[in-house]
Structures are given as C-alpha cells and as structure tokens.
Amino acid sequence: MKVIVVTEWTPTPENRGGISALHYSLIKHRPQEVDAKVYTYNLNHISNEELEDISKKLNAEICVLSIPKQWYNIFGRKWRSRYELYLKQYPPSGSFYNRDLLELFDKEECDFIFLYPRAMYALAKQLPQKKFVISGPDCESLNRARRFSSQFRLNSRKMMTEDFFYLLKYIKMEQIWGGSNVRVHFVGMEDFRFYRDLSGNDNAHFLLHPFVKYKEKKIDFISNAKLKVIIPGSYDMYYNTDVDKMIPSLIKYKDILLKHFDFTFLGKRWSPVDKLLKNAGFNCEFKTWVDDYAEELVKHDIQITPISFGTGTKGKVLDAMVNGLLVIGSDYALENICVRDMESCVRYRDASHIASILISVANHRERYQAMAEKGRSQVLKYHDPTRISKRFFEIYYRELCKNKER
C-alpha cells in the first residue's frame, strides 16, 4: 500500500506548533507493508537537520513544499483569525496548491492521500480522480457549538456572534466533504456523530487516539511525603472558566493542601495563576516549554486537566495516563478515552470540587495509586499506537478497494 501524506505542519512527537501529534503516531507505527511519503508546508519551521532525523524515525521521505507568498501574506497563520470568518470557504480553493503542485500530486501513484488537518480539504475537490482521507481530527462545527457553553465566551457578545457565524460556516464546509473520493477520520465519537447527523454524509469513521510516548515509571503515592501535580496546556479560552473556579477552592483549603502537594504549570499564559498560588503560600513552578515532554511528566504523580469545553481526544490526557499519572479532569478532558471514573481516573462535576478531590487523594493514597495504575494499563491496551495505526490503514484501504470494485 502506498500513501501520500499532505500536511501543514511537519509531524513531530512533541507536537511542535501544530494541532496534535496524531499524524506522527499514525505514520510512525504504520504496518510494514504501508509505504508513506510526506509532503509538508512546514509551518512549524522544523530545521533541515531535524527534518532528516524525523524522516529516519518515520522511515518516510519528507518533502517540504513552498507556500505561495500571496497566500501566506494574506491568509497565513498570523492573519488567519482576522480573515477566515469572511471567506466563503477556508482556505480559499487553490490557495495551497498551484498548478505545478496539483500536477505533482496527480502523478503520485498511491492508494490514497492523507490530508492533515481539515484545512487541506480543497485538494480533494481539485483532484477528483484521487482518493482522500481527511482527518480533522475534530469536528469543527461541534467545537463551535460547544463554545456556547463557555462562560468566558458567553460574557462577550462579539465572541458569541463570531461563534454563531463560524458554526454555520463549518457546517457548510463539512457538507462539502461528502464526495465519493473522500473518507473522513475522527478521534471523537461525538465529533463523528455530529458530523454525520448535520452534514448528512455517511463517509466517516471514529478511531481511538493513540498515545505518543511511553516511559516506564514506578507509580508511588505512598512513600512520597508530597505528591507532585502538573497542569499542562494554556490558560486560554479552553481552560480559564474551570481554572477560575479551581483556584479559589485551592486557596480556601491551602492549609491542608500545602502539606501534601507541589504544583507545576507547563505551557503558556499561566503566570497570573502561578502568582496567585505562590502568594497564597503554595510551592509552584511555572515552565513554558520542556524539550522532552514525557520525561517531564514522569517527574509528577497527578495531572489536573481543567478543560471547560473542547472536542476530540485530549492528547495531553493520554500522555499523562500512559506515563503513570493519575488524571483529574472534566468530562471534556476525559471523553473518548477508555477509562472509567473512580476506577482509572477522577472525573469532577464542578471545578470547585478539585480541592476536595486532592484532599481525598492525600487521605487515601493507596486507592488513588491503584487508579493511576489502572489508567496506565487501560491506555496501554486500548490506545496502543501500533494497534490503532494498523486499524486506520486497514479501514481506509478496504474502503478504497470497495470503491474500485464498483
């Protein structure tokens, strides 16, 4: 089987500058009989030296494509949020692909072309003779619909108006994905259902999201006097509603929590939150970036993922669980992951309850250590990248063969 991958961002295990490391995992762990070639616009600016290293790790040729300057100047990432809403479709048809590139892709002998992310979908319309798999990996219309539950966005009439028009726009865009030469891949069950029901297309599949990197770690909640808690991500619209509920409750119970927990914030925009906890007397650390994400994770015991809304599967939750951390998270944080509340994870109903959950962890360490161990075994079993990659290529190869026989 021969597969061509076309992507905006060069696949990296640490998801540098992209949406997720999903395409890296699918390519790296593909079956031996699948030959892959990657075309990337390299919007995450991976150096030539790193490109060679990634190519070896993926066992795949990587070709860097030039972005048309006119497209990048007008519709590039810097200006995307300003112009995207006003375009009939995004990206504008042909903005990524000039005639030379279309001829290049047309000449490639392959079973199908894997487009990642959804912004690349215009290519499927421009080359109807080719077969395509489009991976979101989330349903954009569902993402916009769920934003109406965010208190942060409800407080802004401008944001709510923007979300409404984006919702209409993405529903219309996803309806276009119904071509006979297109199959759509989701890593969220609700994303899959929302797309199917609203677009009327019956050309999508849901597959579990693979974990990316696993490090062996002894899970020990008993002998450590203080447990280390990490909160990764960014203090942005996805996090701030639940974080703003969590922080006052942590401070309220600080006399108990200070004795049992240290906190690390990893990501962007955490400075004001870090400062609040430090002023309250907590032992906190704030890091914007680490070179080896898995290595940083295994230094901790617990991950809190206070996501207020979202779609698909949260890669950071998978990474934490497979590396032995107990995950405390919202419904949105834990959806599409094969774990169960109070058996292999802790699902909070309201972010103000997180402090009480941590107190329970401190008082019943053996119980929660067993949850962390169960969470790791569940993710290792059901989110195994080799297993999922094999399933991914099997499904779409079967679909393409079926179409060829007609």
C-alpha positions, 0 to 999 in steps of 0.5 A, a space after each residue: 500500500 502506498 500513501 501520500 501524506 499532505 500536511 501543514 505542519 511537519 509531524 513531530 512527537 512533541 507536537 511542535 506548533 501544530 494541532 496534535 501529534 496524531 499524524 506522527 503516531 499514525 505514520 510512525 507505527 504504520 504496518 510494514 507493508 504501508 509505504 508513506 511519503 510526506 509532503 509538508 508546508 512546514 509551518 512549524 519551521 522544523 530545521 533541515 537537520 531535524 527534518 532528516 532525523 524525523 524522516 529516519 524515525 518515520 522511515 518516510 521521505 519528507 518533502 517540504 513544499 513552498 507556500 505561495 507568498 500571496 497566500 501566506 501574506 494574506 491568509 497565513 497563520 498570523 492573519 488567519 483569525 482576522 480573515 477566515 470568518 469572511 471567506 466563503 470557504 477556508 482556505 480559499 480553493 487553490 490557495 495551497 496548491 498551484 498548478 505545478 503542485 496539483 500536477 505533482 500530486 496527480 502523478 503520485 501513484 498511491 492508494 490514497 492521500 492523507 490530508 492533515 488537518 481539515 484545512 487541506 480539504 480543497 485538494 480533494 475537490 481539485 483532484 477528483 480522480 484521487 482518493 482522500 482521507 481527511 482527518 480533522 481530527 475534530 469536528 469543527 462545527 461541534 467545537 463551535 457549538 460547544 463554545 456556547 457553553 463557555 462562560 468566558 465566551 458567553 460574557 462577550 457578545 462579539 465572541 458569541 456572534 463570531 461563534 454563531 457565524 463560524 458554526 454555520 460556516 463549518 457546517 457548510 464546509 463539512 457538507 462539502 466533504 461528502 464526495 465519493 473520493 473522500 473518507 473522513 477520520 475522527 478521534 471523537 465519537 461525538 465529533 463523528 456523530 455530529 458530523 454525520 447527523 448535520 452534514 448528512 454524509 455517511 463517509 466517516 469513521 471514529 478511531 481511538 487516539 493513540 498515545 505518543 510516548 511511553 516511559 516506564 515509571 514506578 507509580 508511588 503515592 505512598 512513600 512520597 511525603 508530597 505528591 507532585 501535580 502538573 497542569 499542562 496546556 494554556 490558560 486560554 479560552 479552553 481552560 480559564 472558566 474551570 481554572 477560575 473556579 479551581 483556584 479559589 477552592 485551592 486557596 480556601 483549603 491551602 492549609 491542608 493542601 500545602 502539606 501534601 502537594 507541589 504544583 507545576 504549570 507547563 505551557 503558556 499564559 499561566 503566570 497570573 495563576 502561578 502568582 496567585 498560588 505562590 502568594 497564597 503560600 503554595 510551592 509552584 513552578 511555572 515552565 513554558 516549554 520542556 524539550 522532552 515532554 514525557 520525561 517531564 511528566 514522569 517527574 509528577 504523580 497527578 495531572 489536573 486537566 481543567 478543560 471547560 469545553 473542547 472536542 476530540 481526544 485530549 492528547 495531553 490526557 493520554 500522555 499523562 495516563 500512559 506515563 503513570 499519572 493519575 488524571 483529574 479532569 472534566 468530562 471534556 478532558 476525559 471523553 473518548 478515552 477508555 477509562 472509567 471514573 473512580 476506577 482509572 481516573 477522577 472525573 469532577 462535576 464542578 471545578 470547585 470540587 478539585 480541592 476536595 478531590 486532592 484532599 481525598 487523594 492525600 487521605 487515601 493514597 493507596 486507592 488513588 495509586 491503584 487508579 493511576 495504575 489502572 489508567 496506565 494499563 487501560 491506555 496501554 491496551 486500548 490506545 496502543 499506537 501500533 494497534 490503532 495505526 494498523 486499524 486506520 490503514 486497514 479501514 481506509 484501504 478496504 474502503 478504497 478497494 470497495 470503491 474500485 470494485 464498483 
